[in-house]
Amino acid sequence: QVQLVESGGGSVQAGGSLRLTCTVSGYYNRNFCMAWFRQLPGHKRAGVAIIDSDGLTNYADSVKGRFTISQDNAKKTLYLQMNNLKPEDSAIYYCAAEAELELGGTYCIRHLDNYTYWGQGTQVTVSS
């Protein structure tokens, strides 16, 4: 089992920044897909940023150039740096993980709808 705990959410004005942190515990090694999702009221949870075990990243078009996903494997921590925040970024943000069964490819993206492990979520509110 893998346990994920998010922190760092809060309220900020448009144009501001926040950094989300996801602490990983339990059975975990480097061969995991890690991702941030967000869910707006009345909408399905959507992937925001992904990082695979090789450190390759992928972003939703709506956050490219503003958000950065990174991880510290030694600390078992995942981060999401969010800059130039907009009101439409307001959502509950979730950290998620999935064992990367095929290395060096697009596994983490192709299986984005099937991530197994989830945190409890952290609220981000951006006011105009």
Secondary structure by P-SEA (a helix, b strand, c coil): cbbbbbcbbbbbcccbbbbbbbbbcccccccbbbbbbbbccccccccccccccccbbbbcccccccbbbbbcccccbbbbbbcccccccccbbbbbccccccccccccccccccccccccbbbbbbcc
